[in-house]
Amino acid sequence: MKLADFFSLPMFLSVLLHALIALAIILKFDFLKEEPEPYKPHFVTATLVDMKPKAKAAPQQPKEQVLDGKNNPELKQVKQQKEQQAQEAETKAIQQKQQEQKEKAETEQKIQNEKLKKEKAKKEADEKAKAEKQKKLEEEQKAAAEAEKRKKAEKQRREELKALEAQMQKEEQMLSSTVDDVSTKSYEELIAERVRQNWSRPPSARNGMTTILEIRMLPTGQVMGVRVTKSSGDAAFDRAAEQAVKRVDRFEEVKNIPPDVFEKYFRQFLFTFRPEDLRQ
């Protein structure tokens, strides 16, 4: 490298500037001091300057020029177009916002309608369930009333039937009693006749004497026992009546008596002995 290249103009200017600064400082100190100081040598400090090109600053953006379109038809037309575009954009934004509001309102209305629809369906279902429950309750009450009515009718019918059966049974008993009375009297007359036939009149017997005997027999007519339950007042008369029954021993006519009549009237019965051919 040549010496001339090393000491280029920037380098020279830098050295010169530093030298001037140093000189000014020296002179200032000399002026302020009253006594001169001994001379001190001064050295110049050189600074190496980087010769590489510095980064360029970003170019300043040109300011948008405001052009007056009054006298320029093209600029006026451009301005009108921009204003029209801005108005259209604003109108479009308003329309879009209205459309969004409309869609939102429709969505809310749809949700409300669905809610009302569900509430209506639920209400109808509740009313239907309530009506069915009421109908079932009425049917159960009606069935219960009919069952109670049938029960009362059946009870009344049974009572009437029971009363009828009781009446028929009473009539049958009356009829049976009548028949039994007739049969009993007939058999009692036969028994009395047989006793009179086997009776021996005691000397003390008088007209009007009566003794009551208790006779026990088998269905065959066999006499199983006899005793006096009510005396005539005459022991001989009572004993003669008792002996007369024992002499008969077996009343053959009793075999023809129906078993129920025998059990009821002749198994054990009271026999009144009162002969009519006694002396006064």
Secondary structure, 3 states (H helix, E strand, C coil): CCHHHHCCHHHHHHHHHHHHHHHHHHHHHHHHCCCCCCCCCCCCCCCCCCCCCCCCCCCCCCCCCCCCCCCCHHHHHHHHHHHHHHHHHHHHHHHHHHHHHHHHHHHHHHHHHHHHHHHHHHHHHHHHHHHHHHHHHHHHHHHHHHHHHHHHHHHHHHHHHHHHHHHHHHHHHHHHHHHHHHHHHHHHHHHHHHHHHCCCCCCCCCCCCCEEEEEEECCCCEEEEEEEEECCCCHHHHHHHHHHHHHHCECHHHHHCCHHHHHHHHCEEEEEECCCCCCC
